[in-house]
Amino acid sequence: MTTPTIGHLRVAGANLRYEVRGSGPLLLLIPGGTGGAAAFDGVAAGLAREYTVVSYDPRGLSRSPLADPEARQSVEQHADDAFRLLELLSPGAPARVAGTSSGAIVALHLLAAHPGRVERVVAHEPPVVEVLPDAAEHRALLARVDETFRREGLMPAAAVFAQGLKRPDAEDPKRGRPGDAAETSAATELPPEAAARAERTMAGLPYFLGRIVPSFMAYTPDLARLRTLSDRLVLAAGEDSRGELPYRPAAFLAERFGTELVHFPGGHVGLTTHPAEFGELLRKVLSA
């Protein structure tokens, strides 16, 4: 795997850690869940053959600390962080952007707010549930998660959340989990780097479930604005996550905009479970 160059960018209220690989046009990768930049380790080296690949830990997660650990989080603020990275690393040219899960929500807002800085966006399963006809049901789910978190603690709340993301007929409790936040297994024998990543992933779960999920899943994208920019937007979903909650907004938006819904291998965490195939398809749709 290509060894990245590490950088840090101070933004309002946080210090972002980012990684740079390769050369060529800039490709900004925005992770979902709590995995941070490491979520893209399986695809970054391959993409770096054609792009300057930048991945980063979003504010408050992994190795990007907040100035105020209790600060409220918003999609708009996270999208501004992505914009600041583009301004720093690709000041003279628009960039390509790919985001997964909560990172795909950030990518949608980045495109709407700064279209002149973005040439193409791939948004994989952005859980913008407010666009759905049954949005009220999903608000109720978030309320149940919050109540469970307060009364019973983190892991029961995470279980309620994961159950709410699944297809109604799904029985596998591992399906439909929130982005990269729960991708680690119960294995005890991990290489040191993987063990450190697993530790960071789990350490970020309270912040993700307590402050990212409620704010991001309450966000409503500017559909009229995105429609005018839909020629730059690739809406994507997992082949194996049909019918699950994170799949549905991507399918809804693709139908609304009259664009193709591109199916990637695997489910919501196909980036992790099928990295080679996921990375190859991402490369293709970025250059289409």
KEFI-261078 format. One record per residue: x, y, z of N, C-alpha, C, CB in turn; residue in three letters. Coordinates in steps of 0.02 Angstrom, whole numbers, padded with zeros to 5 digits, always signed. Atoms other than C-alpha are relative to their C-alpha. Glycine has a CB too. Example, Ala and Ser with C-alpha at 12.3 -4.5 7.8 and 13.67 -1.06 7.14 Angstrom:
+00045-00059+00000+00615-00225+00390+00045+00060+00000-00050+00001+00062ALA/-00042-00059-00003+00684-00053+00357-00039+00055+00037+00020+00023-00071SER/
This chain:
+00042-00059+00000+00000+00000+00000+00044+00062+00000-00048+00000+00061MET/-00037-00062+00004+00063+00174-00044+00000+00035+00067-00029+00046-00054THR/-00005-00037-00063+00127+00266+00109-00022+00072-00011+00072-00002+00029THR/+00024-00068+00012+00032+00430+00123+00044+00053+00033-00071+00007+00025PRO/-00027-00058-00033+00099+00601+00163-00054+00027+00046+00023+00055-00051THR/+00048-00022-00051+00016+00665+00322+00003+00076+00005+00014-00033+00068ILE/+00004-00072-00010-00043+00844+00341-00054+00017+00051-00015+00036-00065GLY/+00050-00024-00048-00145+00947+00464-00024+00069-00022+00029+00003+00071HIS/+00030-00064+00019-00264+01091+00430-00043+00025+00058-00041-00006-00065LEU/+00041-00030-00052-00331+01204+00566-00060+00035-00032+00042+00050+00043ARG/+00062-00031+00022-00511+01251+00535-00036+00025+00063-00045-00049-00041VAL/+00035-00027-00058-00636+01340+00647-00023-00057+00046-00060+00042-00022ALA/+00022+00049-00049-00653+01231+00801+00030-00068-00004-00071-00006-00004GLY/-00028+00068+00007-00547+01084+00746+00068+00003-00035-00048-00046-00039ALA/-00064+00009+00035-00380+01022+00681-00006-00064-00040+00061-00002+00050ASN/+00011+00057+00043-00403+00907+00531+00065-00035-00018-00037+00021-00062LEU/-00056+00040+00024-00282+00766+00495-00019-00029-00067+00019-00056+00052ARG/+00015+00027+00067-00273+00717+00311+00061-00037-00027-00020+00057-00048TYR/-00051+00041+00032-00175+00597+00202-00001+00012-00075-00011-00076+00016GLU/-00006-00013+00072-00112+00625+00025+00041-00056-00032+00033+00069-00014VAL/-00034+00051+00039-00063+00492-00102-00003+00018-00074-00030-00070+00012ARG/+00002-00003+00072-00018+00495-00286+00008+00070-00029-00064-00027-00024GLY/-00006-00064+00036-00021+00635-00415-00054+00001-00053+00072+00009-00032SER/+00053-00010+00050-00141+00706-00543-00055+00043+00028-00027-00068-00023GLY/+00056-00040-00025-00311+00790-00521-00018-00021+00071-00061-00007-00047PRO/+00016+00016-00069-00370+00800-00342-00064-00040+00006-00006+00065+00041LEU/+00058+00040-00019-00490+00668-00276-00006+00002+00076+00005-00073-00027LEU/+00011-00004-00071-00560+00703-00103-00048-00055+00021-00028+00070+00021LEU/+00040+00055-00025-00627+00551-00009-00026+00018+00070+00042-00065+00003LEU/+00032-00020-00063-00751+00588+00132-00030-00062+00032-00054+00055-00012ILE/+00024+00063-00031-00778+00442+00252-00065+00009+00038+00053-00028+00046PRO/+00058+00003-00043-00936+00393+00341+00017-00037+00064-00059-00033-00035GLY/-00012+00036-00062-00955+00317+00513+00057+00029+00040+00013-00072-00013GLY/-00054-00023-00044-00807+00327+00631+00069-00022-00023-00012-00025+00070THR/-00064+00027+00021-00669+00246+00529+00051+00051-00021-00011-00047-00056GLY/-00046-00052+00022-00594+00409+00466+00035-00017-00065+00051+00013+00053GLY/-00037+00010+00063-00465+00413+00327+00016-00073-00012+00064+00040+00002ALA/-00018+00070+00007-00422+00231+00361-00054-00040-00035+00014-00030+00068ALA/+00054+00036+00035-00591+00180+00289+00016-00010-00074-00066+00038+00007ALA/-00017+00004+00071-00516+00210+00117+00066-00035-00014+00001+00070-00030PHE/-00065+00032+00009-00354+00114+00144-00002-00053-00055+00024-00030+00065ASP/+00004+00053+00049-00415-00027+00032-00005+00023-00072-00057-00043+00016GLY/+00010-00025+00068-00446+00085-00119+00047+00057-00018-00072+00022-00010VAL/-00038-00062+00013-00332+00237-00100+00060-00012-00045+00023+00030+00066ALA/-00060+00011+00040-00175+00160-00174-00016-00009-00074+00038-00061+00026ALA/+00020+00010+00069-00264+00103-00332-00022+00065-00033-00055-00051-00005GLY/+00023-00064+00027-00347+00272-00357+00058+00049-00008-00053+00030+00046LEU/-00057-00046+00003-00180+00359-00327+00041-00008-00064+00044-00010+00061ALA/-00034+00006+00064-00120+00293-00495-00023+00053-00050-00011-00070-00029ARG/+00028-00050+00045-00231+00423-00578-00012+00068+00032-00063-00025-00029GLU/+00020-00061-00035-00268+00552-00444+00048+00016+00058-00071-00006+00026TYR/-00026-00018-00066-00195+00648-00301-00057-00013+00049+00025+00075+00003THR/+00054+00024-00043-00299+00558-00171+00009+00028+00070-00002-00078+00001VAL/-00001-00029-00067-00341+00650-00011-00057-00032+00040-00007+00078-00003VAL/+00050+00024-00048-00431+00563+00132+00015+00032+00067+00002-00079+00005SER/-00011-00036-00063-00456+00634+00305-00046-00026+00054-00010+00075-00010TYR/+00042+00014-00058-00526+00611+00479-00045+00060+00011+00043-00016+00063ASP/+00044-00057-00012-00681+00720+00496+00007+00027+00071-00072-00020-00013PRO/-00008-00032-00066-00684+00841+00641-00034-00041+00055-00029+00071-00002ARG/+00025+00036-00058-00705+00757+00809+00008-00075-00002-00070+00016+00009GLY/-00008+00072+00008-00666+00583+00742+00073-00019-00009-00042-00024-00058LEU/-00066+00029+00009-00510+00477+00750+00055+00049+00022+00010-00020-00073SER/-00058-00042-00018-00360+00596+00742-00010+00074-00018+00063-00027-00034ARG/+00015-00070+00014-00448+00762+00706-00039+00029+00059-00042+00008-00066SER/+00034-00021-00062-00484+00835+00879-00038+00066-00007+00050+00006+00056PRO/+00038-00062-00005-00612+00969+00918+00031+00045+00053-00073-00015+00016LEU/-00020-00047-00052-00565+01126+01012-00047-00005+00060+00001+00072-00027ALA/+00051+00010-00051-00727+01103+01110-00032-00068-00010-00053+00057-00001ASP/+00026+00067+00011-00768+00918+01129-00076-00005+00003+00028-00047+00051PRO/+00073+00001-00004-00950+00962+01165-00033+00041-00055-00022+00026+00067GLU/+00028-00044+00051-00973+01072+01011-00053-00036-00042+00056+00026-00045ALA/+00053+00026+00043-01131+01047+00908+00029-00012-00069-00060+00049-00003ARG/-00024+00017+00066-01101+00965+00739-00054+00012-00052+00023-00073-00003GLN/+00048-00012+00054-01183+01008+00573+00030-00022-00067-00021+00074-00003SER/-00022+00017+00067-01175+00951+00393+00035+00059-00032-00060-00022-00043VAL/-00028-00060+00031-01140+01130+00340+00072+00011+00022-00042+00061+00017GLU/-00067-00010-00026-00987+01142+00452+00048-00053-00027-00001-00001+00077GLN/-00043+00053+00026-00918+00974+00397+00014+00011-00075-00033-00069+00011HIS/-00010-00014+00071-00944+01024+00214+00049+00058-00008-00066+00016-00034ALA/-00048-00055+00003-00849+01185+00248+00071-00025+00012-00018+00055+00051ASP/-00066+00031-00010-00705+01080+00314+00026-00030-00066-00003-00054+00055ASP/-00019+00030+00064-00704+00984+00149+00019+00055-00049-00057-00043-00029ALA/-00015-00057+00044-00708+01149+00054+00069+00029+00017-00054+00055+00007PHE/-00065-00028-00020-00558+01213+00155+00057-00045-00024+00004+00009+00077ARG/-00051+00046+00026-00461+01056+00107+00009+00009-00075-00019-00072+00015LEU/-00006-00012+00072-00501+01087-00077+00037+00065-00014-00070+00002-00032LEU/-00034-00064+00009-00446+01267-00061+00075-00005+00012-00031+00052+00047GLU/-00071+00009-00016-00282+01212+00016+00036-00042-00052+00007-00033+00068LEU/-00035+00050+00039-00241+01065-00097-00014+00002-00075-00017-00068+00026LEU/+00015-00007+00071-00323+01108-00263-00027+00070-00014-00052-00054-00023SER/+00025-00069+00004-00335+01299-00266-00016+00022-00071+00049+00047+00030PRO/+00008-00025+00067-00328+01316-00454-00046-00040-00045+00065+00005-00032GLY/+00041+00044+00043-00443+01178-00516-00054-00034+00041+00045-00052-00035ALA/+00052+00038-00035-00607+01094-00470+00023-00072+00011-00066+00002-00039PRO/-00022+00067-00019-00589+00924-00388-00057-00050-00008+00024+00000+00073ALA/+00049+00054-00005-00678+00757-00390-00006-00018+00074+00022-00062-00043ARG/+00016+00015-00071-00760+00702-00227-00040-00064+00002-00039+00059+00033VAL/+00040+00060-00013-00823+00535-00163-00012-00005+00074+00035-00064-00027ALA/+00017+00007-00070-00915+00511+00000-00044-00060+00011-00034+00063+00026GLY/+00041+00057-00018-00993+00363+00088-00040+00015+00063+00043-00063+00009THR/+00043-00006-00059-01138+00361+00212-00004+00073+00023+00027-00044+00057SER/+00003-00069-00023-01128+00518+00321+00047+00044-00040+00018+00003+00075SER/-00045-00038+00044-00981+00572+00213-00032+00018-00066+00063-00038-00011GLY/+00036-00016+00062-01096+00564+00062-00048+00058+00010-00038-00062-00025ALA/+00042-00058-00016-01213+00687+00148+00042+00063-00005-00032-00006+00070ILE/-00045-00057+00004-01065+00805+00167+00016+00016-00073+00066-00015+00038VAL/-00016-00011+00071-01022+00781-00017-00058+00033-00037+00017-00067-00034ALA/+00058-00032+00031-01200+00827-00069-00002+00074+00016-00065-00034+00023LEU/+00002-00071-00019-01193+00989+00029+00058+00039-00030+00000+00008+00077HIS/-00058-00031+00031-01019+01027-00036-00014+00018-00073+00061-00045+00004LEU/+00018-00013+00070-01082+01012-00215-00050+00058-00005-00029-00063-00033LEU/+00051-00052+00003-01234+01122-00181+00029+00068+00019-00058-00018+00045ALA/-00026-00064-00026-01135+01255-00086+00058+00028-00041+00022-00008+00071ALA/-00060-00023+00035-00977+01261-00191+00007-00037-00068+00063-00013+00043HIS/-00003+00037+00063-01014+01195-00366+00060+00017-00043-00062+00012-00040PRO/-00058-00019+00039-00869+01291-00440+00064-00037+00020+00011+00073+00005GLY/-00059+00035-00025-00747+01188-00336-00004-00075-00011+00010+00015+00074ARG/+00011+00072+00005-00820+01018-00378-00017-00018-00072-00056-00022+00048VAL/+00011+00023+00068-00808+00932-00547-00048-00059-00004+00066-00018-00032GLU/+00042+00061+00000-00893+00768-00502-00004-00026+00072+00028-00054-00049ARG/+00011+00027-00067-00967+00692-00345-00031-00069-00005-00046+00047+00042VAL/+00030+00066-00008-01001+00510-00305-00025-00004+00072+00051-00059-00017VAL/+00030+00004-00067-01121+00494-00158-00028-00070+00010-00056+00054+00008ALA/+00019+00070-00012-01135+00315-00094-00044-00005+00062+00062-00045+00007HIS/+00048+00010-00053-01291+00286+00011-00001+00056+00052+00014-00065+00033GLU/+00007-00054-00049-01312+00458+00091-00067-00008+00036+00004+00070-00035PRO/+00063+00012-00035-01443+00430+00228-00039+00065+00014+00013-00037+00065PRO/+00039-00062-00007-01538+00592+00195-00074-00019+00003+00014+00049-00060VAL/+00066+00031-00006-01698+00513+00259-00057+00051-00003-00005-00040+00063VAL/+00052-00051+00002-01791+00679+00264-00031+00007-00070+00028+00067+00022GLU/+00029-00004+00068-01818+00665+00075-00053-00054-00012+00055-00005-00053VAL/+00044+00058+00012-01919+00504+00095-00072+00015+00021+00027-00060+00038LEU/+00070-00012-00018-02109+00500+00102-00016-00020+00072-00045-00038-00046PRO/+00012+00023-00069-02101+00407+00270+00052+00028+00048+00000-00076+00002ASP/-00051-00031-00042-01976+00527+00349-00019+00000+00074+00014+00070-00023ALA/+00022-00002-00070-02081+00537+00507+00018-00064+00038-00075+00012+00004ALA/-00019+00063-00032-02047+00353+00543+00073+00000+00019-00015-00059-00047GLU/-00072+00001-00013-01861+00383+00535+00018+00052+00054+00039+00014-00064HIS/-00008-00045-00057-01873+00533+00651-00015-00037+00065-00045+00063-00008ARG/+00018+00039-00059-01958+00416+00773+00056-00049+00018-00066-00038-00012ALA/-00057+00044-00013-01813+00293+00753+00055+00038+00036+00026-00029-00066LEU/-00053-00039-00032-01688+00429+00797-00018+00018+00071+00015+00063-00040LEU/+00022-00015-00068-01791+00475+00949+00008-00062+00044-00073+00022+00000ALA/-00009+00062-00039-01788+00292+01006+00074-00012+00014-00029-00060-00038ARG/-00072+00008-00010-01600+00286+00981+00024+00047+00055+00039+00013-00065VAL/-00021-00049-00050-01577+00444+01084-00023-00021+00070-00027+00070-00017ASP/+00026+00021-00066-01689+00381+01224+00037-00061+00026-00075-00014-00005GLU/-00037+00059-00021-01601+00213+01227+00071+00018+00022+00003-00051-00057THR/-00068-00022-00018-01431+00299+01230+00000+00029+00071+00026+00053-00051PHE/+00002-00033-00065-01482+00404+01380-00017-00048+00057-00051+00057-00001ARG/+00024+00044-00054-01566+00264+01477+00042-00063+00009-00071-00020-00014ARG/-00033+00065-00004-01466+00108+01433+00073+00001-00021-00037-00048-00043GLU/-00070-00003+00019-01302+00165+01358+00013-00011-00074+00038-00050+00039GLY/-00022-00001+00070-01203+00155+01197-00020-00061-00040+00073+00008-00002LEU/+00009+00059+00042-01214-00024+01137-00074-00017-00010+00036-00058+00030MET/+00071+00009+00015-01402-00045+01162-00027+00050-00050-00040+00004+00064PRO/+00022-00050+00048-01428+00118+01069+00025-00017-00070+00025+00070+00020ALA/-00027+00019+00066-01313+00059+00928-00039-00058-00029+00075-00019+00007ALA/+00039+00057+00024-01414-00102+00917-00068+00024-00027-00010-00051+00056ALA/+00064-00027+00024-01578-00004+00901+00010+00035-00067-00030+00050+00052VAL/-00015-00036+00062-01499+00105+00766+00011-00050-00057+00061+00045+00009PHE/-00016+00049+00052-01430-00044+00669-00063-00037-00023+00052-00050+00024ALA/+00062+00035+00017-01598-00133+00677-00045+00044-00043-00037-00021+00063GLN/+00041-00046+00038-01685+00022+00609+00024+00011-00071-00003+00065+00035GLY/-00027-00010+00067-01571+00027+00457-00012-00060-00046+00074+00013+00004LEU/+00006+00062+00040-01607-00151+00400-00063-00001-00041+00003-00060+00046LYS/+00063+00017+00035-01734-00215+00276-00048-00030+00051+00013-00048-00059ARG/+00048+00029-00046-01894-00264+00364+00005-00076+00006-00070+00018-00020PRO/-00003+00073-00002-01865-00447+00317+00070-00027+00015-00023-00028-00066ASP/-00069+00022-00011-01679-00451+00358+00007-00028+00070+00050+00058-00011ALA/-00010+00032-00066-01624-00566+00499+00071+00005+00023-00022-00072-00003GLU/-00070-00003-00019-01437-00544+00496+00014+00065+00038+00046-00005-00062ASP/-00010-00061-00039-01395-00420+00637+00059+00040-00021+00006-00017+00072PRO/-00059-00037+00022-01235-00369+00549-00014+00042-00062+00056-00047-00014LYS/+00015-00037+00061-01323-00297+00397-00021+00071+00017-00055-00034-00041ARG/+00027-00067-00007-01356-00113+00374+00028+00041+00056-00071-00003+00007GLY/-00027-00036-00056-01239-00048+00507+00021+00070-00021+00058-00037+00030ARG/-00011-00071+00017-01199+00139+00517+00069+00015-00027-00011+00041+00061PRO/-00062-00020+00033-01063+00173+00391+00058-00044+00022+00017+00072+00015GLY/-00059+00036-00019-00890+00123+00450+00002-00012+00076+00062+00037-00022ASP/-00004-00002-00073-00935+00136+00633+00001-00068+00032-00058+00039+00027ALA/+00004+00065-00032-00965-00047+00666+00030-00055-00044-00071-00017+00017ALA/-00026+00048+00047-00860-00133+00534+00048-00049+00031+00033+00036-00057GLU/-00050+00043-00030-00736-00211+00654-00032-00063+00027+00037+00037+00055THR/+00026+00063-00025-00756-00391+00703+00021-00010+00072+00025-00059-00043SER/-00018+00015-00069-00739-00472+00872+00067-00035+00005-00055-00043+00032ALA/-00065+00035-00001-00572-00545+00823+00047+00032+00050+00031-00001-00070ALA/-00046-00027-00050-00442-00527+00959+00071+00004-00026-00001-00043+00062THR/-00068+00000+00027-00287-00562+00855+00002+00043-00063+00024-00072-00015GLU/-00004-00046+00056-00264-00410+00743+00071+00027-00005-00050+00058+00007LEU/-00064-00034+00007-00105-00336+00670-00003+00067+00036+00019+00010-00075PRO/+00001-00062-00039-00052-00180+00767-00037+00057-00033+00071+00021+00015PRO/+00033-00055+00034-00111-00058+00634-00075-00009-00002+00027+00008-00072GLU/+00072+00013+00001-00280-00143+00618-00030+00006+00069-00013-00070-00028ALA/+00025-00006-00068-00298-00152+00806-00008+00074+00020+00048-00035+00049ALA/+00005-00071-00015-00263+00035+00820-00060+00031-00035+00064+00037-00021ALA/+00057-00026+00036-00392+00070+00686-00065-00021+00034+00001-00025-00072ARG/+00060+00025-00034-00521-00039+00776-00012+00039+00064+00006-00075+00015ALA/+00006-00037-00062-00486+00053+00937-00027+00071-00013+00067+00004+00037GLU/+00025-00067+00017-00512+00223+00854-00073-00002-00022+00044+00031-00056ARG/+00068+00007+00024-00670+00161+00770-00049-00005+00058-00007-00062-00044THR/+00045+00008-00057-00749+00106+00933+00000+00062+00045+00020-00061+00040MET/-00004-00060-00042-00687+00260+01027-00043+00056-00027+00073+00023+00006ALA/+00040-00053+00029-00779+00372+00905-00074-00013-00002+00024+00013-00069GLY/+00071+00018+00007-00945+00281+00916-00046+00043+00043-00008-00072+00019LEU/+00046-00043-00038-01020+00384+01059-00011+00068-00033+00026+00010+00071PRO/+00006-00065+00034-00983+00546+00967-00041-00007-00064+00071+00027-00017TYR/+00036+00011+00063-01047+00476+00802-00074-00010+00013+00029-00059-00037PHE/+00070+00017-00012-01207+00404+00872-00036+00056+00037-00005-00065+00039LEU/+00031-00052-00041-01238+00547+00993-00007+00067-00034+00037+00008+00062GLY/+00002-00067+00029-01200+00698+00884+00001+00003-00076+00056+00040+00026ARG/+00000-00001+00073-01166+00655+00702-00066-00027-00027+00059-00043-00027ILE/+00061+00031+00026-01314+00539+00672-00062+00045+00008-00012-00066+00035VAL/+00061-00042-00005-01451+00653+00745+00001+00061-00045-00009+00022+00072PRO/-00005-00060+00040-01387+00807+00654-00002-00016-00074+00064+00038+00016SER/-00006+00015+00072-01345+00727+00487-00064-00030-00027+00059-00047-00012PHE/+00060+00032+00025-01502+00622+00473-00061+00045+00005-00013-00065+00037MET/+00053-00051+00000-01608+00776+00509+00010+00050-00057-00002+00036+00067ALA/-00018-00048+00053-01525+00868+00364-00043-00013-00063+00075-00005-00018TYR/+00037+00004+00063-01629+00905+00209+00040+00034-00056-00070+00033+00006THR/-00039-00031+00054-01528+00933+00049-00045+00046-00042+00031-00053-00045PRO/+00034-00046+00045-01574+01072-00072-00013-00036-00066+00042+00066-00011ASP/+00014+00042+00058-01659+00964-00202-00002+00040-00065-00065-00037+00009LEU/+00003-00041+00060-01691+01105-00325+00071+00018-00024-00040+00065+00012ALA/-00069-00016+00017-01508+01155-00318+00036-00062-00028+00037+00027+00062ARG/-00034+00061+00022-01446+00976-00336-00025-00022-00068-00009-00055+00051LEU/+00026+00019+00066-01561+00946-00483+00037+00037-00056-00076+00015-00004ARG/-00036-00039+00051-01474+01086-00579+00072-00023-00008-00002+00074+00018THR/-00069+00024+00001-01307+01003-00538+00004-00075-00010+00035+00020+00064LEU/+00003+00073+00001-01361+00823-00567+00046-00031-00053-00071-00022-00012SER/-00046+00027+00049-01248+00805-00719+00069-00013+00030+00006+00047-00059ASP/-00064+00011-00034-01101+00810-00596-00007-00050+00057+00027+00066+00027ARG/+00013+00040-00059-01181+00696-00467-00014-00073-00019-00059+00029+00039LEU/+00012+00072+00007-01170+00506-00464-00029-00025+00066+00066-00039-00020VAL/+00031+00029-00059-01292+00429-00341+00011-00075-00002-00076+00016+00003LEU/-00022+00070-00002-01235+00257-00286-00029-00036+00060+00076-00005+00000ALA/+00025+00042-00054-01295+00114-00177+00029-00070-00006-00077-00002-00001ALA/-00027+00067-00001-01242-00060-00127-00047-00051-00032+00014-00021+00071GLY/+00039+00053+00032-01299-00207-00230-00037-00043+00051+00045-00044-00043GLU/+00028+00044-00051-01332-00304-00070-00042+00036+00052+00055-00037+00034ASP/+00038-00036-00051-01421-00166+00026-00067+00025-00026+00041+00058+00026SER/+00065-00020+00027-01577-00150-00081-00054-00007+00055-00019-00043-00062ARG/+00054+00001-00049-01725-00105+00030+00020+00025+00068-00027-00067+00006GLY/-00022-00025-00065-01618-00051+00178-00005+00076+00000+00072-00023+00016GLU/+00012-00072-00006-01639+00125+00244+00052+00043-00035-00004+00019+00072LEU/-00048-00043+00034-01473+00199+00183-00003-00003-00077+00069-00017+00023PRO/+00007+00008+00073-01508+00132+00007-00054+00045-00028-00016-00073-00017TYR/+00060-00030+00027-01676+00215-00010+00007+00073-00021-00054-00006+00050ARG/-00007-00070+00023-01628+00401-00015+00038+00006-00066+00034+00041+00053PRO/-00037-00002+00063-01501+00369-00153-00045-00019-00058+00062-00047+00003ALA/+00047+00022+00053-01632+00276-00255-00053+00054-00013-00033-00066+00019ALA/+00051-00053+00007-01761+00412-00221+00027+00060-00038-00024+00022+00069PHE/-00029-00058+00033-01645+00552-00274+00016-00014-00073+00063+00023+00036LEU/-00015+00017+00070-01589+00462-00432-00063+00002-00042+00033-00070-00005ALA/+00063-00002+00036-01770+00439-00483-00025+00072-00007-00053-00043+00036GLU/+00024-00070+00000-01812+00619-00437+00038+00041-00052+00009+00031+00069ARG/-00041-00039+00047-01668+00686-00542+00003-00030-00070+00071+00007+00027PHE/-00002+00033+00065-01692+00564-00686+00069-00024-00019-00025+00046-00052GLY/-00068+00024+00012-01517+00493-00667+00005-00074+00019+00052+00042+00039THR/-00011+00070-00015-01447+00318-00653+00022-00008+00073+00053-00031-00047GLU/-00026+00021-00065-01426+00238-00482+00053-00053-00013-00057-00027+00047LEU/-00055+00046+00013-01255+00154-00491+00007-00047+00059+00066+00039-00012VAL/-00005+00050-00052-01243-00008-00393+00073-00022+00008-00045-00060-00015HIS/-00068+00021-00018-01078-00044-00306-00002-00069+00033+00033+00052+00047PHE/-00001+00066-00031-01025-00216-00245-00009+00004+00076+00066-00036-00016PRO/+00010+00002-00071-01074-00265-00069-00060+00040+00022+00062+00025+00035GLY/+00054-00038-00029-01191-00174+00047+00021+00070+00020-00029-00036+00059GLY/-00015-00067-00023-01180-00014+00147+00075+00009+00013-00040+00016+00064HIS/-00072-00004-00012-01000-00053+00194+00039-00039-00054+00017-00028+00070VAL/-00035+00033+00055-00950-00122+00023+00071+00024-00009-00038+00009-00063GLY/-00068-00027+00002-00798-00009+00031+00047-00044+00041+00001+00072+00026LEU/-00041+00042-00044-00734-00122+00171-00001-00073-00020-00024+00007+00071THR/+00006+00072+00014-00800-00291+00117+00023-00020-00070-00071-00022+00010THR/-00019+00013+00069-00761-00277-00070+00045+00056-00026-00063-00008-00045HIS/-00040-00060+00017-00619-00149-00081+00025+00001-00072+00058+00005+00045PRO/-00028+00001+00068-00544-00205-00248-00054+00018-00051+00031-00068-00016ALA/+00055-00012+00047-00710-00209-00341-00029+00070+00009-00054-00052+00007GLU/+00027-00066-00014-00773-00053-00255+00045+00054-00028-00008+00010+00076PHE/-00047-00049+00025-00615+00044-00297+00001+00004-00076+00069-00015+00026GLY/-00001+00000+00073-00618-00009-00479-00061+00034-00029+00006-00071-00027GLU/+00060-00033+00024-00798+00044-00503+00001+00075+00015-00062-00032+00030LEU/-00006-00071-00017-00765+00208-00413+00044+00035-00050+00028+00008+00071LEU/-00045-00030+00050-00621+00242-00531-00037+00012-00066+00061-00046-00012ARG/+00036-00006+00064-00734+00211-00681-00051+00056+00001-00035-00065-00017LYS/+00053-00051+00000-00878+00322-00626+00028+00070+00011-00051-00016+00054VAL/-00031-00065-00008-00761+00462-00575+00025+00029-00066+00059-00005+00049LEU/-00028-00023+00064-00688+00470-00751-00051-00002-00056+00059-00042-00018SER/+00050+00005+00053-00851+00441-00846-00021+00068-00026-00062-00038+00025ALA/
